[in-house]
Amino acid sequence: MSSEGKKLFNIIILGVSFMFIFTAFQSCGNIAQTVITNLNNTDFHGSGYTSMSIIYGVLSASNLISPSLVAIVGPQFSMVVSGVFYSLYIAVFIQPATWAFYTASVLIGIAAAVLWTAQGNCLTENSDENTIGRNSGIFWALLQFSLIFGNLYIYLAWQGKTHISESDRRTVFIALTVISLVGTVLFFLIRKQEDTKAPGDDDSTNEILGESSSARNKMMRAVAAFKKSITLSFTKEMLLLSLTTAYTGLVLTFFSGVYGTCIGAVNRFGSEEKSLIGLSGIFIGVGEILGGGIFGLLSKKNRSGRNPVVMLGILVHFIAFYLIFFNMPNDAPIASMEGTDQIAYMIPSKEVAMLCSFLLGLGDSCFNTQLLSILGFLYSEDSAPAFAIFKFVQSICAAVAYFYSNYFLLQWQLLIMVLVGFFGTITFFTVEWGAAAALAARGSDYSSI
């Protein structure tokens, strides 16, 4: 197999592995609050929103050290160990205990930081400036198939159910645990890239993440990775992209936890309210996959760079927020186990709810594929620290959003996303224009990004 073929193989395996792991984890997050609401009249006392807030809070802090950990053990082994912790978190729901639930939330926060830092490093190692857009799209589309499979199972298994029994819960989470473990094992199929560094070539990626059996050299690379993360955090481009990244964190919280909870709380949906959570996840996944395919796989035909894709993403999201505001009761995110009988400005419509799910996924893919692409392009030699900063900002904003989701009515959550999304789009445009100017100065074709 040629070098280019090996790189493409690695990207596909990376995407498929993440697809299996996040088929389990995202399905878990989508139904966690609904399942826990049915448990809170037992000895279990926990909150899915609080758990997710812990996860993303720990994840954000752990991104300070994740580049160093990846530098020491390598991206492949980092992803394998992280995948095991994802599986353990999901397995907690088979027989829930409050202490185990929150302990697992802390552990998976650490694992997630390492997993996504290693993923960014692996993606960049197997790409160049001509293939980073394509590879980002392939990875993102494969990853988002996770929303299809897990939620399809939930939709079929929970159709017509208004209460989730112990048997229903155990069956779902045993299956999700096994699926997560399959994805973890697949990481072993990723093939290492040969070191092509020329003698005397001072490549910072090889300096930080190069192969070495020396414990001293590994420690030096770990320290260098940490220092590089701090340095990159205060660059103009990273500070501007941080606002765009913050928006993706807020949206991640909304579509992966809050919106499904809103749908499941609307009593006017009748006996379908619980199964519609799974159907909503499927439509989010369709939007994510479509966006990843169009704006990633077909990026070579895009002669205008990344800005039009991000503009489409924010417009799609604004339409979705407007429709959700009219369709969903204001108290839906914080409704009790009995649900809510309130209405917003229209009778709640299942069709509008599913359309909004699709639009949320499509808009999210616009932002994430372009963020992955521009980070890989700008920081090709410092990929692990750059992607660690990206996940740090995204996850800390997701943690804050999950925290206020316990208290804020729907209208305030939507308003926050509108404001952050508007300014985040402007800052992305600023960085992209700078990247285009730098590319033109090198005499490269703008469409190559």
NUNUVEX-518043 format. One record per residue: x, y, z of N, C-alpha, C in turn; residue in one letter. Coordinates in steps of 0.02 Angstrom, whole numbers, plus 50000, padded with zeros to 5 digits. Example, Ala and Ser with C-alpha at 12.3 -4.5 7.8 and 13.67 -1.06 7.14 Angstrom:
2
506604971650390506154977550390506604983550390A506424988850354506844994750357506455000250394S
//
This chain:
449
500424994050000500005000050000500445006250000M500265011149957500655017349953500575021350017S501025026250025501005030450084500335034150089S500095036750032499465040350031498885035650047E498915029550020498395024650034498375022650107G498975022050137499015020350209498705025950251K498845032150232498565037850269497805037950265K497535036750205496815036650197496505030950236L496845025150237496615019350276496575021250350F497095024650374497095026750445496525031450461N496385036150416495835040850427495165037150431I495075032150387494445028350387494385024250451I494925020950472494905017150534494775021750594I495095027650593494985032450647494245034350650L493955035850593493245037750591492785032150613G492925025950590492505020250608492555018750683V493155019150710493255018050782492855023050823S492905029450805492515034550840491775033550830F491575031050771490875029850757490585024750808M490955019350820490715014250868490695017050939F491235020350959491265022951028490715028051040I490615032550992490125037851002489415035850983F489335030150948488675027150942488425025651013T488875023051053488705021451122488655027651166A489165031951164489185037551211488655042851196F488575044751132488085049851116487375047451128Q487245041051114486585038251130486475038351205S487005036851242486975037151315486805044151339C487155049151311487035056051331486345058451312G486095056051255485445058151231484875055751276N484965049851307484425047051348484575047151422I485175049551441485375049151511484885052651558A484715058951542484275062651586483585059451590Q483335056851533482685053451533482705047151575T483235043151568483305037051608483375038751682V483775043751698483895045551768483255048251800I482855051951761482215054351788481775048551812T481815042951776481435037051796481745033351855N482385034951871482725031651926482685035551992L482525041851988482595046152047482075044952101N481615040252091481175038352145481435031952179N482065030052163482395024252193482965026752237T483445022352252484025024352292484525028552252D484425028752187484885032652145484665039952144F485135044452156484985051652154485545055052116H485415056352054485915059652012485575063651958G485955067651922485695071751868486135070751806S485815069351750486185068651688486515075151668G486175080851680486475087351665487095088451708Y487045086751773487615087751818488195083251798T488055077051779488575072451757488935075251697S488555077651647488865080351587489265086651604M489025090651651489395096551672490065094551702S490055089351744490685086751773491155084351718I490885080451672491285077551618491645083151580I491275088151558491575093351516492005098051557Y491845098851621492285102851664492955099551674G492955093051690493575089351698493945088851631V493575087951577493875087551510494265093951495L493955099751510494285106051495494935106751534S494925105051598495535105451639496055100451616A495835094551596496295089151576496655090751511S496365095151470496695096951408497345100651419N497465103051480498105106151495498675101051496L498505094851514499025089651518498975084351463I498415084351426498325079051376498865078951322S499125084651297499665084151248500285080751276P500415081851339500995078651370500895071151376S500285069051394500135061851399500185058451331L499915061851280499955058951212500685058651189V501085063651208501795063651189502165057851221A501975055951282502325050551317502135043651290I501475042351283501255035551266501075034751192V501025040251155500855039751084500105040151073G499895042551014499175043651002498765037250999P499045031850971498655025650964498485022651032Q498985021751075498855018851141498425023451183F498505030051175498095034851210497355033851194S497205032751130496515031851109496225025251135M496645020051137496415013551162496215014051236V496655016851277496505017451349495895021951360V495845027351322495275031851330494625028251312S494645024151260494055020451240493805015751294G494265012751332494075008351387493685012351440V493905018351455493555022451505492865024551480F492795025851416492135027251388491665021351400Y491915015351389491505009351399491305008551472S491765010051517491605009451589491065014451609L491085020451582490565025351599489875022951577Y489835020251516489195017851491488955011851532I489425007551552489235001651591488945003351659A489085009251686488815011351751488045011351749V487755012851691487025013251686486685006451688F487075001051682486774994351686486494993151756I486884995151807486654994751876486875001251911Q486495006651903486725013251925486795013952001P487335017252021487445019352089487695026552086A487455030752130487605037852126488355039152128T488715035852175489435036952182489815034752120W489605028952091489945026352031489805030851971A489205033451968488995037851913489435044151910F489525047451967489915053651968490665052251964Y490895046651993491605044851986491785043451913T491345039751879491455038351809491435044751767A491035049551789490995055951753491675059551755S492005059251813492675062251819493175058651775V493165052051777493655048051739493575048951664L492955049151641492855049751569493035056851545I492995061751590493215068451572493955068551556G494355065051596495075064551582495195060651518I494835055051510494925050851451494735054651387A494205058651391493985062251331494505067351308A494825070651356495355075551337495915072051300A496125066351325496665062551293496445059951225V495825057351222495575054451159495555059551103L495285065451117495215070451064495875073751046W496325074351094496995076951077497355071951031T497315065551048497625060351007497305060050938A496635060950935496285060950871496525066550826Q496605072550855496845078150815497545077050789G497965074050831498645072450811498655067250755N498235062050762498205056750712497945059450645C497425063750649497145066650589497665070850552L498035074850589498535079350558499135075450531T499355070250568499915066150545499765062750479E499125061350467498935057750406498635062350353N498785068850358498525073750310499075078750293S498955082450238499365088250223498895093850204D499145099650184498705105350172498225104150114E498385099350070497945097750014497415092650032N497515088750085497035083450103496695084550170T496875089850207496595090750274495845091850271I495605095650220494885096750214494515090350198G494775086450151494465080050134494465075350193R495035074750227495085069950282494655072050342N494595078650354494155081050407493435079050392S493245079750328492565077950308492425070450315G492915066350293492835059050299492765057050372I493215059650414493175058050485492515060250515F492305066450500491705069050531491085065250509W491045063550444490465059850419490435052850451A491005049350455491005042750486490825043250561L491105048250595490945049150666490195050050676L489875054050633489175055750644488695050250625Q488925044950592488505039050584488315036150652F488705038050703488555035650771487865037950794S487655043850771487005046350791486435042350759L486575039150702486055035350668485915028750704I486435024750714486335017850736486065017350807F486375020850854486155020450923485445023050932G485305028750901484645031750909484105027850872N484285024550817483795020350782483575014550828L484065011650863483895006250910483435008850966Y483605014750993483205017651047482495019051022I482445021750962481785023350933481345017050927Y481645011750901481265005550892481115002150958L481605002051004481514998451067481035002051114A481025008651111480615012451159479975015251129W479805012951069479205015551037478585013751078Q478175018751093477555017551130477655017351205G478265018151230478385017751302478375024751333K478015025351389478015031651427478435031051490T478645024851507479075023651565479615018651546H480235020051565480795015651548480915010751606I480795004351593480854999251645481584997451656S481714993851711482394991651726482664987051672E482234982651647482444978051593482614981851530S482204986751512482344990851453483024994351460D483144997251518483765000851530484364996251524R484344990451556484924985951556485064983351486R484554981651448484654979151380485014984351337T484774990551341485064995851301485794997051319V485944997451384486624999351404487124993551400F486904987451404487354981851390487564982051317I487084983151273487234983551202487704989351186A487574995151217488005000951205488714999951231L488784996451287489454995051314489854990651266T489544985551239489874981051191490084984951128V489644989251104489794993151044490404997651056I490435000751115490995005051132491655001151133S491634995151160492244990951163492474988951093L492014987751048492204986150978492594991850947V492344997950957492705003850931493395004550960G493465002951024494115003451057494624998551027T494404992551014494844987450985495074989450915V494644992850877494814994750809495404999550805L495545003250859496115007850859496775004150846F496794997750862497414993850852497574993050777F497084994250733497194993350661497544999350629L497585004950665497915010850637498665009650629I498915010950570499615009650554500045015750567R500615014650598501065020250614501385022850550K501475029450549501805032650493502565032350503Q502915031150447503645031050450503895038150461E504435038650498504745045250512505125047550450D504875052950418505185055450357505605061750369T505745063150430506115069250447506835068750420K507035073950384507705074250357508205075850412A508835073750405509335075450456509385082950465P509375085150527509435092250542508795096150536G508235092750515507595096150507507285097150575D507165103450594506905105050661506145105450658D505815099750651505085099250647504805098550716D504375103450736504135103450806503665097750821S503315095150770502885089450783503295083350802T503845082250763504275076550779504625077750846N504775084050860505115085650923504665083950982E504005085350973503535084251029503275077151031I503115074350972502765067950971503155062350937L503775063350922504175058250889504265052050931G504435046550897504515040150931505195039950967E505185037851028505815037151066505705032651125S506175028151136506125023651193506425026551256S506755032251248507085035351305506575038751350S506565037051413506115040151462506265047551468A506905049351465507095056351471506845060351412R506915057551352506665061051292505915061751293N505565056551317504845056951323504625062451370K504985063051426504815068251474504955075251444M505495075751406505645082151374505105083951323M504855078951287504315080251239503675082251275R503555079051332502955080651371502975087951395A503555089951420503635096951444503565101751385V503865099951328503835104151269503115104851244A502735099451248502025099651227501625104251271A501755103851337501395108151384501555115551370F502205117051361502405123951347502095126451282K502085122051232501805123951167501055125451174K500705121651215499985122851226499875129851255S500285131551305500215138151336500365143651286I500895142751247501095147851197500545148851145T500285143251118499775143751066499125146851092L498985145951156498355148551185498295156151178S498865159551174498855166851174499015169751106F499025165551054499115168250987498465171450964T498515176250919497925179950895497415175150863K497665170650820497205166150785496835161650833E497185158850883496865154250930496355157950973M496515164050994496045167851035495405169450996L495475171150932494895172550891494475166150879L494825160650864494465154350853494135151650916L494365153950973494085151551036493355153251044S493145159051017492445160951022492015156450977L492265154850918491915150150874491875143250907T492425141150937492445134750971491965134651031T491925140251066491455140751123490745139651100A490575142351042489905141351015489765133951001Y490255130350973490145123250960490045119351025T490355121651080490245118451145489535119351170G489265125451162488575126751183488085122751141L488205122451076487755118751031487795111251046V488405108851060488495101751077488065099851137L488075103951188487655102751247486915102651228T486725107351186486015107951170485755102051131F486105100051076485815094651036485955087751065F486485087051106486635080351132486295078751198S486025083751231485705082451295485055086151306G485055092651296484485096851313483895095751265V484025095751200483475095451152483105088751156Y483475083251165483145076851173482715076651235G482955079651289482575080051351481935084151340T481985089651302481405093751288480865089651251C481085085951200480605081951162480275076651206I480675073351248480405068151292479945070751346G479955077351358479545080351411478875082951386A478775083251321478155086151293477605080951293V477135081751338476595076851345476125076751285N476105082151248475665082451189475905077951133R476515075451137476755070551089476475063551103F476125062751160475795056451177476275050851191G476085044851171476485038851187477145038651148S477235043151100477845043251059478395047451090E478265050951145478735055951169479425053151184E479465046951212480115044051228480475041551166K480115038151121480435035551061480645041151014S480315046951019480505052650977481195055250995L481435053851056482115055751074482605052351027I482505045851016482935042150970482865044550899G482245045950877482135048350809482465055150798L482435059450850482775065850846483525064950836S483825060350873484535058950865484705056650795G484255052750765484375050350697484385056250648I483915060850655483905066650610484505071250622F484725071850684485345075650697485925072350660I485955065650664486485061950631486465062750555G485865062650526485805063550453486075070450434V485915075550473486165082250459486925082550465G487195079350516487925079250526488275075750468E488015070050448488325066050394488295069750328I487705072650314487625076450252488115082350250L488175085950306488645091550308489355089250301G489545083850335490225081350330490395079150259G489895076050226490015073750157490085079450108G489615084150112489625089650063490215094350074I490335096250137490835101450150491525098650165F491575092050172492225088950182492455085250121G492075080350100492265076250043492305080249978L491875085349972491865089349911492235095949919L492655096449969492995102749984493445105049926S493705100449887494165102349833493805106549780K493135105849776492765109749726492555116549753K492695117749816492515124149847493075129249835N492935134149793493455139049774493445145149820R492995145149869492915151249910493145150349981S493465144749998493715143750066493175141450114G493295142650177492865139950230492295144650250R492365151050238491875155850263491155154650240N491035153050176490345151750155490025145850192P490425140850209490155135050245489955136950316V490375140950348490215143250416489615147950415V489565152250364488975156550357488335152450349M488365147250309487795142750302487615139650369L488135137550407488015134350471487645138850519G487835145150524487515149650572486805151250549I486695152050484486015153350460485555147450474L485795141450462485405135350475485235134850549V485715136350592485595136050664485095141450686H485145147350659484665152650678483955150650659F483875147550601483205145150581482965139850630I483415135250649483225129950697483025132850764A483415137650789483265140750854482585144350852F482435147650797481805151250790481215146250792Y481275140750756480745135750754480665132250822L481225130850855481195127650921480845132350971I481005138750967480695143651012479935143651004F479695142850942478975142850929478655136150945F479035130650940478745123950943478775120851012N479295122351051479405118851114479185123051174M478855119951224478675123551285479295126251320P479235132051350479795135451380480095131751438N479685127751473479925124151532480155117051517D480175115151452480335108351433481025105951458A481555110151459482205107551481482225105651555P481785108651595481815107451668481175104451694I480785101251650480155098251670480275092251716A479775090751758479815084951803479705078551766S479695072951803479595066351772478915065951738M478425069851762477755069751732477735073451665E478265077051647478285080751585477935087451591G477805090551534477475097151534476885097051485T476345100351506475755100951464475705107951432D476205112151445476205118851417476325118651342Q476145124151309476305124951238476665131551229I477025132251174477385138451160476935142951118A477135144551057476745148951013476375145050959Y476425138450963476065134050917475965127350952M475495123450928475405116750955476035112750938I476355109550988476975105850973476895100950915P477345101650867477315097550807477915092850804S477785086350795478325081450789478725082750726K478385084750673478735085950610479215091850616E478995097250647479435103050656480015101250703V479875097250754480395095150801480935091150765A480745086650720481235082650684481615086950633M481265091750601481615096350555482155100250592L481985102550652482485106250692483075101750710C482955095450725483495090750739483975090350680S483685089650620484095089350559484505095750550F484185101550561484535107950552485085108850604L484965106550666485485106950717486105102950696L485995096850670486555092650648486915095550588G486535098050539486845100950479487275106950497L487005111550538487385117450557488005115750598G487935110750643488515108750684489075105950641D488895102150590489415099250546489765104750507S489405110050488489715115650453490275118650496C490125119850559490615122950603491195118150618F491045111950636491585107450658492045105250603N491785103850543492235101850488492705107550471T492455113750473492885119350455493375121050511Q493185120150574493655121150629494205115950627L494025109550615494535104350610495015105950553L494735108250497495135109650439495615115550451S495365120950479495795126850488496315125750542I496155121850593496655120250645497205115850615L497015110850576497515106550544497945110350495G497655115450464498035119550416498505124350451F498255127950501498655133050535499195130050580L499045124150610499485121350661499695114250643Y499885113250580500075106550557500685103950594S501115108350620501715106250655501615105950730E501045108250754500895108250826500185105650837D500035099950806499345097650805499075095750873S499465092150913499205089850978499045095751024A499495100551034499315106251076498725110251048P498695111150982498155115150951497475111850963A497435105350952496795101850962496625101251036F497125101251079496985101151151496665107751172A496915113351145496615119851160495895120151133I495795117651073495135117351043494645113651089F494835107751113494395103851157494335107151225K494855110551248494815114051312494265119251311F494265123451260493765128751256493075125851244V493025121051198492375118051183492075114751244Q492485110951280492215107151336492045111451396S492435116751408492265120951466491615124651453I491485126551391490845129751375490275124651378C490405118451357489895113251364489735111951437A490255112051479490145111051551489705116551581A489855122751563489455128351587488735127751562V488645125751499487975125151471487585119551504A487915113851518487555108551553487365110651624Y487775114751655487615117151722486995121651721F486995126651676486425131151676485795127951647Y485875122251611485295118751585484845116051640S485115115251700484715113151758484235118551780N484355124751760483985130451789483655135051737Y483975135851678483735140851629483155138151588F482665142451577482125140751531482395140551459L482015137551415482235136451346482415143051311L482015148351321482135154551285482825157551301Q483045156951363483695159751382484265155651354W484175149051351484695144851321484775146351247Q484215147451212484255149151141484575155951130L484405160751173484695167551166485455167451174L485695163651223486425163251234486765160551171I486485155251141486785152251081486775157151022M486235160951015486195165750960486745171050966V486845173751026487335179051035488055176451024L488215170751056488895167951049489015165750977V488515162850946488585160550876488715166350828G488375171950838488465177750794489185180350798F489425181450858490105184150866490635178850848F490495172450861490955167150843491055166450768G490515167750730490565167650658491005173250632T490935179150661491345184850641492095183450654I492245180650712492955179350728493245173950682T492835168950664493075163850617493245167050550F492805171450525492935174950462493605178550464F493745181750520494365185650527494975181150520T494965175350553495525170650549495585167750478V495025166150447495045163250380495325168150329E495135174450335495415179550290496165180050298W496395179550360497115179650373497465173550343G497145167650348497435161550319497465162050244A496935164850213496925165650141497475170350117A497585175750155498115180550137498795177350141A498905173250195499545169950203499665164850147A499125161450127499185156550073499345159950007L499025165649995499155169349933499875171849931A500135173849989500815176249993501315170849975A501125164449990501565158849973501475156649901R500975159649867500855157849797500445151649789G500085149449842499675143449838498965145349818S498605140349792497915141249773497475141049835D497035146149841496605146649901496165140449908Y495955137549854495505131749858495845125649888S496505125749894496865119949920496765119049994S496485124050029496395123450101495775119350116I
//
